[in-house]
Structures are given as C-alpha cells and as structure tokens.
Amino acid sequence: MSIDIAKMPKLGFGLMRLPEKDGEVDHARVNDMVDAYMKAGLNYFDTAYVYHGGRSEVAAKKCIVERYPRDSFYIATKLPAWSLHSPEDRDRIFNEQCERAGVDYFDFYLLHSLEDGNNYDTYERLDCFNWGIQKKAEGKIRHFGFSFHGTPELLVQVLDKHPEIEFVQIQLNYLDWENPVIQSGSLYEILHERNIPIIVMEPVKGGTLANLDPDIEAKFKAVRPEASAASWALRYVASLDGVMTILSGMSTEEQMADNLNTFGDFEPLSDAEQAVVRDVRDTILDTPLIGCTSCRYCVDGCPMSIKIPDIFRCVNSLRLNPEDWRAKNYYGNVTNGAGKAADCIQCGQCEGVCPQHLEIITLLQEASEAFDK
C-alpha cells in the first residue's frame, strides 16, 4: 500500500519535547494538546524508543491510544541502532515498544538516525532492512522508512540498495538548506526527484527559528505583524513539493495553538515572502550560532549531568547579544543542581550521539570561558 501524500496531515505532533511536571511527562497537559490537535483534523504522532527516556511511547498510550479509536490516528516510532547488539534485540525492542504504546502495529516505523558510520553499519550488519520488510508482511508495520542524518552520497547509496523504503524523514528548515554539514537542500532534491514522500523534522531547528533576535524578527513583522517567527519557518517547509508531514515537537499549549493557526488556513509563501526568508537567513548566518536542535541525546549519557543544549542556548544568546546580562543569568539557572560547562571530562559520549555532529567538547570550553569565570 503506497502512501498518498495528499491524504496525510501536513502538521505532525512530535512527542520528543512534551511538557513535564516533577520530572515526568505531564499527561494532563498532553491530553489537552492532543485533543486540540485531533479536533483540528490532524492525526500523525511521532515518538521513539529513546524520547523522554522511554516515557514518550508510554505517553502515546496514555494520551492517544487509550483515548481515541485506533483507526483515527497514525503513530510512528523508531528502532535505535545504539541499543542493538544482536539480531534478537530487534524483536525485543519492537515488542517493548508495542507494549509501551499499547498497540498491535505501528503505522510508520523508522530505523532511527541513519547516518554514515556506526548507525548505518549496525542496521546493515543486523539485517534490519529485511527485518522491517518481514514486520510489514506480518502486519506489525504499515509503512517502513528511516530518519536520516547522513550525507547525500549515503542517502543515494541506501535508496539504491533498498528500494523497499517507502518514506524518509530528514532535517529541513530554511537555515540548514545550504548548511555544509546538514545539507538539507541536497537531501530534499534527492528524495523529491525519486518521488519518495518526505517527513520533515526540525522545521524550526529546535526552537532556534521560533526565538529570533528582535531586530531579525522585525523583518517578518514588517510583512505579517501578527505572524510568529515559527509560522514563517513552518510555511517555508510546507511550501515545498513532496513534503508529506512536518513534525513539530510542541511543548506548550501556546505552541500548539500557533501551529494550528498556521496550518488551519494554510498559505504557501509568496515570492516576496520567500525573499524575506532569504534575507532573514542571511542575517542569521552572519552571526554563526551553535547548530544545536535540543534533541537532548547528549544529556542522558553525560556522566557529569551537564545540560548541554541549555548551555548552548546561553552561548548562542551571548553571541547574538554580547552585552545582554540575561544569558549569564540563564546559565546560572540551568546549571543549578546540574553540571557546569567546566565539569566536562571530555569523554566524548555526547559527540558520539550528536545528530548535528557538533564539536561539543570544544563548544563547552567556549561556554566555560564565557560563564564559569
């Protein structure tokens, strides 16, 4: 059964950055967000084995599966290469995911974070592509694909070798279109040329494009005074042909309301608005920022309990506004009861799991120079 892009919801609800209370997912608030999303006629939910330390799939069960008919929504989850050590781990994890989410099948199932090196090698070594085909034959998976953080060359190689792949999820936003590391534009062109449905992650780059410097955001406000910076980023991606669903990891009811407003009466970007986006992009790129998307893969395994994404947000704020005292104040808050940048022991665990391939150790040294002295 092929995927009909036209019938898929353009806005997907990413369950990676859910609101929390006392260190746990706040199911009551997520229920309200799910209800607002479903009421708007949208129904694609994206989770993963590792999100919220395994609690995201449970939240999907509590807030979606147990509250709505199974045929009224799509749920997607992912198999993590870094948790696979033998072929038996594939079924072990999959069965655990079914139990966590309370489902007998997943509508969309992905090999998580396929990239050059260890992850892709693991998926090939453990025959995960054929395993996915078998799971689909068993009715346990409706559609099989992967999320991708690798090079365009690897993407071509994988697609040539595995024509069974039905969709691919890539990082795509106006800031990363020509990013030499992310190469969003090249990845998009490869998939679009092959008519492979595209799921977009990080359309607002982990919040970076939703929280712009006021002087930069003013460029958008001059054209659409009432529109948020996030809405511009989402409209940019949604204006591209071949995009099936755009994931937004919404953390608040306000973000949900803003996104539903953006897609409720969707307008593609006009030529004039495309020019404004290019101007904003060029202005942002004049000030090099740390390309952290706050996925937080680096946090769980940090032996010093350093909240790396939060510290990088402080560094970016300081880079944009060197005289702004709020960055140092925020740094004090995020390191209260947690590791400071100076506590890094340079073990490299964080760099090994970073989808953005950031030189985290070096960047933490910069943060320490700025904030710990």
N, C-alpha and C positions, 0 to 999 in steps of 0.2 A: 504494500500500500504506500504510494508516494505521498509526499507532503504537499498539500495545497496551501501555498503561502497566503493566498487571498482570504482563506478562512481562519488563519491564525491571528490571535490578538497581537497588535503591534507593541503593546506595553506588557512586559513580563515582570512579575513580582519576584525579585531576587531575595532569598531568605538568608543572606550572609551577614547583614548588618541590622538585625532585628533589635527592637528596644529591649533593654534588660532592667531587672529590678533585683537588687541583692545578689548580683552575680548569676542570675538565671534569666532565661527568656521570659519576658512579661507577656504571658499568654492572653491576658485580658485585653491588652492594648493591641496585640497582633490580631485577635479576633475582630476588633473594630476595624482595623486596616483591611483585613481580608474581606469583611462584609462590604466595605466601601468599594473595594476593587471589583468584587464579584457583581455588585449592584450596577456597576458601570458597564457590565457585559464583557469583562475581561477575566481570563481564567488560566493563565500559564504561570506556574510556580516553579522556581528553580532552587534546588537545595544541593547539598553534597555531604559526603561521609564525614568531612572534617569541619564543616561550618559550625561555629559556636561550640567547638569541642565535642561534636556529635549530637548536640541538642537541637540543631536546626531540623533534622529529619523528624525528630520527636515532635517539634513544634508544628511541622506539617501535618502530622497525625492529629494532634490535639485541636489545631485551629482550622484545618481544612477537611481532612479525610473523615473525621468523626462528625463533621457538621454539615457536609454537603454530599449529595449523591455522587458516586464515583465517576459517573459518566458526564458530570457537569464541569470538570476541570482537567487540565493536563498537569502532571507532576514530572519533573526531571531531576535526576540525581547523577552522581559520578563515582567512578571507580578510581581510587588513588594509587598511583604507581608506587609511591613511597611506603605503602602498607602491604605490598605484595612481595612475598619471599618464595612462594611455591605455587603451583597451579591450584592447589586446594584452597588457597586464600581467596581466589576469585569468587567461588561459591559461598565461602564462609562470610565474606563481607557482603555480598549481594543478599544473602538470606538475612543477615543482620539488618541491612537497610530496609528490606521488606517488613521486618518485624517492627523496626523503629517507626517507619512511616505508616504502618498499618495497611499495607496494600499487597495485592497479589501480583501486580505488574506495574511497571513504570512506563509512562507514555513516551518519554525520551530518556535515553541512557547514554552517558558520555564517558569515554576514557578521559580522565581529568588531567589537564595541563600537559598535553603532549608537546614536547619540545626536544630540541637536539640534545643528544646525550642520554643520561640515565633514564629519564621517564620513557622516552620512545623505545629505547633499547629494552627496558623492562616489559613494556607491552608486547613487543615482538618476541622476546625470549620466552614469555609465558603464554604465548599464542592467544592474546586477549581479543584480537580481532575475530578469529574463528569462534572463540568462546561467545562473543557478542552475537554473532550470527546464529549460534545454537540457542542462545537465550531467546532470541527473536522467534526462532522456529518453535520453541516451547510455549510461546505466548507470554513470556515473562517481560519482554521488552517490545514496545510497539515500533519505536524508531531508534536507530543506533548511529552515534556520531562521536565527536570528540571536541573538547575545548583545546585551544591552540595558543602556545606562547613561543613558537619557534620561528625559524627563518622561512622566507618564501621558498627557498630551494627545498627545504624539508617538506613543506606543505605539498609541493608538486610531487615529490617522491612518494609521499604517503598516499596521495589521491590516486596516483598511477598504480600503486601496488594494491590499493584497497578500494576498488570501485563500489564495494558494498556500502560504503559510508553514505548516509542519507543527508546529513547536515553537519555544519561545522560552526563552532562558537569562537569568535575572535574578539580581541580588544579593539574597539574602534571609536574614535572621537576626533574632533577637529584639531586637537593639539598633537595627536600622535600620527596623523595621516602621513607625514614625511619623517617621522622620528626614525633615525637610523637603527635603533635597537628594536622598537616595536614594529615598524614598517606596516602600519595599518593599511595604507593605501594599496600597497603591493598585494597584501593578503586578500583584500577585498576584490581586487581586479582578477586574481586567480580564480576565486570562488565564483564570482559573477560570470566570468567567461564560460565556466563549466556548468552554469545554471544550478549550482549547489546552494540550497537555502542557507542563509546566514543568520545566526543568532549573535547579537551584539552584547558584549559585556563591557563594563567601564565606560559608558557613554558620557559620563561627567567626570571621568578619571578620579574615582574615589572621593568625589566632592570638590576636587580642585576647580572644576569648571562651574560649580554652583556657588562658590565663595570667592569671587574675584575681587581684586583691589577696586575700591570705589571709582577711581579715575578710569579704570578699564571698563568696568560695568557701565559707566556713563555712556559709552559708545552704543551699547544696546538700548539703554533707557531713552536715548535721543530718538530712537526709531519706534520702540514699543515701550512706553513708560510703565505700563502695568505688568509687563512680562518679566519673569525671573531669568537670571543667567542660566539656570538649569534648563529652562524650557528651550532656550536657543540651542544648547548642546544636544538635547533630545531631538529637536526638529531637524537639526543638521543630519543626524544619522537616519532619521525616519524618512528623509527626503531621497535617500539612496535606493536605487532599484535593487531588488533581490534580497533585501533585508526582511527576514521573517518576523522576528521578535526582538525587542530591545529590552534588556534586563536593567532594572533599576533597583539597587539594594536600599530600599526605603527604610529609614529608621524611625520616622516620626509621622504622625497623622498629617502634619503640615506638608511634608514632602509628598505624601500620597495625594493630598488634595491638589497640590500644584501640578503633579504629573497627570492626574486625571483631567484637570482643566486643559493641559497641553494637548492631550490626545482625544478629548471629548468632541471637539470640532476641529480636527487636525488641518493645519495649513502647511503645505511644503514651503520651504524657504524660497523667496523670490530671488531673482538675480541680484537685485540691490541688497537684499539681506545676506546673500552669500558673500558679497563684497565686504559687508560689515564684519562677518565672521572671520574672514581672512585678515582684516585689519586687527581685530582683537587677537587672533592667533599670533600674528607677527609681533604685536606689542608684548604679549606674554613671553614669547620666545626671546625677546630682547633681554629679559631677566631670567637667566637659567634657574629653573627650580628642580628640586628633587622629584623625580617621577614616581613617587610612591602612591599607590592606589588604596592603601589601608586595607589590603586583603587580610593582614594580620597572620599570615602563615608563619612569619618570623617570630611571633610573640610566644606561642605555646611552647616552643622548644628552647627558648632562651634560658640558660642556666642562671642568669643574673636578673631575670624578671624585668627586663628593660622593655618599656612600651615604645618600641622603635617607630611605628608610624606616627604616634603622637609627638614624639620628639622631632621627627622630620617636618611635621606641620609647623612646629615652632621655628625651625631653621628657615623654612620657606617664607614664613611671615617676616622674619628678620631680614631675609634677602630682599623682599619687596619693600619693606619699611624699616631701614636700619635704626631709625630713631624712635621707633614705637616700643614703649615700655611693656605693652601687653604681651609680647612674645615671651619675655623673661618671666612675667607673672604666670603665664600659662605653663611654662616649663616647670616652675615650682609646683604647680598643681598636679601635673601628670607624673612627676617623679616622687610625689609624696607617698611613701609606702611602697615605692617600686624602685627599680634600678635607675641610676643616672647614666648619662652617656659615658661618663668617665669609668663606670663599672665594667664596661665591655672587656672581656678576657680574650677577644679575637679568636674564638673557637671556630668561627666560620659557619656555624649551623644555619644562621639566618641567610647568608649569601647562597647557601646550597638549596634553599627552598623558595627564594625570591623570584616570582614570575617576571619581574621587570629587570632582573639581572643587575641590580644596583650594587655598587661597591659600598656595602653597608658599614663595614668596619671603618673605612676612611671617612665616610659621612658622619659617623658617630664621633670620630675625633674632631671633626669640624664643630659639631654640636657642643662637645665638651669645652673646646676653646671659647665658644661664644657664651655658654651658660654656666659652666662649673667653676669659673674663676672669679 
